[in-house]
Amino acid sequence: MPDDPAANADAAKSKKKVPKILIVVIGVAVVEAGLFFGAIKIFGGGPQTSFGDDQHVMAGEEANPDASPVEVELLRKFKVPNSKKGRTFIYDFDVSVTVLTSRLEDMEKLVKERSGEIADRLAQIVRAADPKDLDEADLRTLKLKFKTAIGEIAEDEELVKKVLIPRWTPVQAG
C-alpha cells in the first residue's frame, strides 16, 4: 500500500524535523562563537608591547645621539683553523661590533690596548667550535660566544651591543 496517508504523514514529519534540528545546532554554534569572541575582547587585554634587542624611538620622543649604535672593526682577514669535522678547515673572516656612541671611546681603547688578547680569545672559540655552530646560516652561536668573550675581556658585559661577521669563508685545507 504505497498510497497510505499515515505513512506519508510520518515521512513528511521526519523530513521537517531534520531541518529544525539543524537550525537549532547552527544557532547554538553561532551563540557560542559570539560569546567566545566577546570574552576574548573583554578579557584579552589587547596588544602588548614587546621589547627586542634593537632600540626603537617612540613617536614624540627625541632620538638620543649617545644611544645610537656605531660599528667598530675588530678583526680583518682573520684566519683560524678548525679540524672538528675530521678534516681541517681554515675559516677566513672579519669581525666588527656595534657599541653605543657614548661608549665608542671605551671600545676603541679596548681594541688598541688588548687587540692581541681579543684575537687570541676569538681564535680559541673558532678552534674549539662544534661544526654545527660553524655551519649555522646566521652564525648566531658564534656571535653570542664572541660577544661574551669580548665582554669578559672588557670587564663590561654591556659594552658590545651586537657582533657582526660580515665575511665568513670556510676553506678546506690541503
C-alpha contacts under 8 A as a table, 3 or more apart, distances in Angstrom:
res1	aa1	res2	aa2	distance
1	M	4	D	5.84
3	D	8	N	7.62
4	D	7	A	5.52
4	D	8	N	6.49
5	P	8	N	5.08
5	P	9	A	6.16
6	A	9	A	5.10
6	A	10	D	6.33
7	A	10	D	5.18
7	A	11	A	6.24
8	N	11	A	5.14
8	N	12	A	6.12
9	A	12	A	5.12
9	A	13	K	6.13
10	D	13	K	5.06
10	D	14	S	6.27
11	A	14	S	5.27
11	A	15	K	6.28
12	A	15	K	5.13
12	A	16	K	6.30
13	K	16	K	5.17
13	K	17	K	6.29
14	S	17	K	5.15
14	S	18	V	6.65
15	K	18	V	5.75
15	K	19	P	7.40
16	K	19	P	5.92
16	K	20	K	6.74
17	K	20	K	5.19
17	K	21	I	6.26
18	V	21	I	5.26
18	V	22	L	6.18
19	P	22	L	4.95
19	P	23	I	6.06
20	K	23	I	5.14
20	K	24	V	6.27
21	I	24	V	5.08
21	I	25	V	6.23
22	L	25	V	5.17
22	L	26	I	6.20
23	I	26	I	5.19
23	I	27	G	6.00
24	V	27	G	5.03
24	V	28	V	6.18
25	V	28	V	5.20
25	V	29	A	6.26
26	I	29	A	5.08
26	I	30	V	6.19
27	G	30	V	5.18
27	G	31	V	6.26
28	V	31	V	5.14
28	V	32	E	6.17
29	A	32	E	5.10
29	A	33	A	6.12
30	V	33	A	5.08
30	V	34	G	6.16
31	V	34	G	5.08
31	V	35	L	6.20
32	E	35	L	5.10
32	E	36	F	6.05
33	A	36	F	5.07
33	A	37	F	6.08
34	G	37	F	5.14
34	G	38	G	6.11
35	L	38	G	5.06
35	L	39	A	6.11
36	F	39	A	5.13
36	F	40	I	6.26
37	F	40	I	5.19
37	F	41	K	6.27
38	G	41	K	5.12
38	G	42	I	6.14
39	A	42	I	5.14
39	A	43	F	5.83
39	A	44	G	7.52
40	I	43	F	5.38
40	I	44	G	4.85
41	K	44	G	5.47
41	K	45	G	7.43
41	K	46	G	7.68
42	I	45	G	7.14
45	G	48	Q	7.94
52	G	55	Q	7.43
57	V	61	E	6.41
57	V	62	E	7.35
57	V	63	A	6.29
58	M	61	E	5.71
63	A	67	A	7.82
64	N	67	A	5.30
64	N	68	S	6.89
65	P	68	S	5.48
65	P	101	T	7.15
66	D	100	L	6.35
66	D	101	T	4.86
66	D	102	S	4.78
67	A	100	L	5.39
67	A	101	T	6.21
67	A	102	S	6.88
68	S	100	L	5.54
68	S	101	T	5.86
69	P	98	T	5.76
69	P	99	V	5.28
69	P	100	L	4.43
69	P	101	T	5.87
69	P	161	K	7.93
70	V	98	T	5.24
70	V	99	V	5.52
70	V	100	L	6.06
70	V	101	T	5.93
70	V	104	L	7.47
71	E	96	S	6.50
71	E	97	V	5.55
71	E	98	T	4.37
71	E	99	V	6.50
72	V	96	S	5.49
72	V	97	V	5.36
72	V	98	T	6.18
72	V	99	V	7.51
72	V	104	L	7.99
72	V	107	M	7.67
72	V	108	E	7.52
73	E	76	R	7.47
73	E	95	V	6.33
73	E	96	S	4.18
73	E	97	V	6.47
74	L	94	D	7.71
74	L	95	V	5.51
74	L	96	S	5.16
74	L	97	V	7.14
74	L	111	V	6.81
74	L	115	S	7.68
75	L	78	F	6.06
75	L	93	F	7.96
75	L	94	D	5.33
75	L	95	V	5.02
75	L	96	S	6.88
75	L	119	A	7.27
76	R	93	F	6.90
76	R	94	D	4.58
76	R	95	V	6.64
77	K	92	D	6.06
77	K	93	F	5.49
77	K	94	D	5.55
78	F	91	Y	7.90
78	F	92	D	5.53
78	F	93	F	5.32
78	F	94	D	6.12
79	K	90	I	6.32
79	K	91	Y	5.43
79	K	92	D	4.38
79	K	93	F	6.51
80	V	90	I	5.47
80	V	91	Y	5.25
80	V	92	D	6.68
80	V	123	A	5.97
80	V	126	V	6.77
80	V	127	R	6.78
81	P	88	T	6.52
81	P	89	F	5.58
81	P	90	I	4.19
81	P	91	Y	6.05
81	P	126	V	7.59
81	P	127	R	6.04
82	N	85	K	7.87
82	N	88	T	5.64
82	N	89	F	5.39
82	N	90	I	6.31
82	N	91	Y	7.52
82	N	126	V	6.72
82	N	127	R	4.70
82	N	128	A	7.19
82	N	129	A	7.63
83	S	86	G	5.73
83	S	87	R	5.22
83	S	88	T	4.12
83	S	89	F	6.14
83	S	127	R	7.53
84	K	87	R	7.09
84	K	88	T	7.46
84	K	128	A	7.73
84	K	129	A	7.65
84	K	130	D	6.61
84	K	131	P	6.30
85	K	88	T	7.23
85	K	131	P	6.15
87	R	172	Q	7.68
87	R	173	A	7.88
88	T	172	Q	6.15
88	T	173	A	5.57
89	F	170	P	6.18
89	F	171	V	5.41
89	F	172	Q	4.34
89	F	173	A	5.41
90	I	170	P	5.70
90	I	171	V	5.14
90	I	172	Q	6.21
90	I	173	A	6.31
91	Y	168	W	6.88
91	Y	169	T	5.64
91	Y	170	P	4.40
91	Y	171	V	6.25
92	D	167	R	7.72
92	D	168	W	5.96
92	D	169	T	5.06
92	D	170	P	6.25
92	D	171	V	7.60
93	F	165	I	7.05
93	F	166	P	7.65
93	F	167	R	5.02
93	F	168	W	4.47
93	F	169	T	6.13
94	D	165	I	5.74
94	D	166	P	6.18
94	D	167	R	5.36
94	D	168	W	6.96
95	V	163	V	7.23
95	V	164	L	5.84
95	V	165	I	4.82
95	V	166	P	6.87
95	V	167	R	7.82
96	S	163	V	6.09
96	S	164	L	5.05
96	S	165	I	6.41
96	S	166	P	7.74
97	V	160	V	6.43
97	V	161	K	7.30
97	V	162	K	5.64
97	V	163	V	4.47
97	V	164	L	5.60
98	T	160	V	6.09
98	T	161	K	5.54
98	T	162	K	5.19
98	T	163	V	6.50
98	T	164	L	7.64
99	V	103	R	6.27
99	V	104	L	6.28
99	V	107	M	7.53
99	V	159	L	6.31
99	V	160	V	5.20
99	V	161	K	5.38
99	V	162	K	7.32
100	L	103	R	5.27
100	L	104	L	6.38
100	L	159	L	7.87
100	L	161	K	7.45
101	T	104	L	5.12
102	S	105	E	7.52
103	R	106	D	5.31
103	R	107	M	6.45
103	R	159	L	6.97
104	L	107	M	5.21
104	L	108	E	6.17
105	E	108	E	5.10
105	E	109	K	6.04
106	D	109	K	5.19
106	D	110	L	6.19
107	M	110	L	5.00
107	M	111	V	6.20
107	M	159	L	7.44
108	E	111	V	5.13
108	E	112	K	6.13
109	K	112	K	5.10
109	K	113	E	6.03
110	L	113	E	5.30
110	L	114	R	5.61
110	L	115	S	7.27
110	L	154	A	6.76
111	V	114	R	5.47
111	V	115	S	4.85
111	V	118	I	7.74
112	K	115	S	5.91
114	R	117	E	5.33
114	R	118	I	6.28
115	S	118	I	5.05
115	S	119	A	6.08
116	G	119	A	5.12
116	G	120	D	6.03
117	E	120	D	5.03
117	E	121	R	6.08
117	E	153	I	7.85
118	I	121	R	5.27
118	I	122	L	6.17
118	I	149	A	8.00
118	I	150	I	6.73
118	I	153	I	7.32
119	A	122	L	5.29
119	A	123	A	6.03
120	D	123	A	5.11
120	D	124	Q	6.19
121	R	124	Q	5.06
121	R	125	I	6.35
121	R	149	A	6.91
122	L	125	I	5.06
122	L	126	V	6.38
122	L	146	F	6.28
122	L	149	A	7.47
123	A	126	V	5.17
123	A	127	R	6.08
124	Q	127	R	5.14
124	Q	128	A	6.09
125	I	128	A	5.30
125	I	129	A	5.84
125	I	142	L	7.86
125	I	145	K	7.35
125	I	146	F	7.59
126	V	129	A	5.03
126	V	134	L	7.91
126	V	142	L	7.84
129	A	133	D	6.51
129	A	134	L	6.83
129	A	142	L	7.96
130	D	133	D	5.40
130	D	134	L	6.65
131	P	134	L	5.05
131	P	135	D	6.21
132	K	135	D	5.08
132	K	136	E	6.34
133	D	136	E	5.47
133	D	139	L	6.68
133	D	140	R	7.93
133	D	141	T	6.03
133	D	142	L	6.51
134	L	139	L	6.63
134	L	142	L	7.22
135	D	139	L	7.23
136	E	139	L	4.89
136	E	140	R	7.10
136	E	141	T	8.00
139	L	142	L	5.38
139	L	143	K	6.14
140	R	143	K	5.18
140	R	144	L	6.22
141	T	144	L	5.16
141	T	145	K	6.28
142	L	145	K	5.11
142	L	146	F	6.10
143	K	146	F	5.02
143	K	147	K	6.07
143	K	163	V	5.61
143	K	164	L	7.22
143	K	165	I	7.70
144	L	147	K	5.10
144	L	148	T	6.19
144	L	163	V	7.63
145	K	148	T	5.14
145	K	149	A	6.13
146	F	149	A	5.12
146	F	150	I	6.13
146	F	163	V	7.15
147	K	150	I	5.26
147	K	151	G	6.09
147	K	160	V	6.55
147	K	162	K	7.15
147	K	163	V	6.13
148	T	151	G	5.08
148	T	152	E	6.21
148	T	157	E	6.92
149	A	152	E	5.09
149	A	153	I	6.26
150	I	153	I	5.08
150	I	154	A	6.09
150	I	157	E	7.89
150	I	160	V	7.54
151	G	154	A	5.09
151	G	155	E	5.76
151	G	156	D	5.11
151	G	157	E	4.21
151	G	158	E	6.97
151	G	159	L	6.57
151	G	160	V	6.79
152	E	155	E	4.80
152	E	156	D	6.50
152	E	157	E	6.52
153	I	156	D	7.81
154	A	157	E	7.55
154	A	159	L	7.67
156	D	159	L	5.66
157	E	160	V	7.05
158	E	161	K	6.76
160	V	163	V	7.28
165	I	168	W	6.70
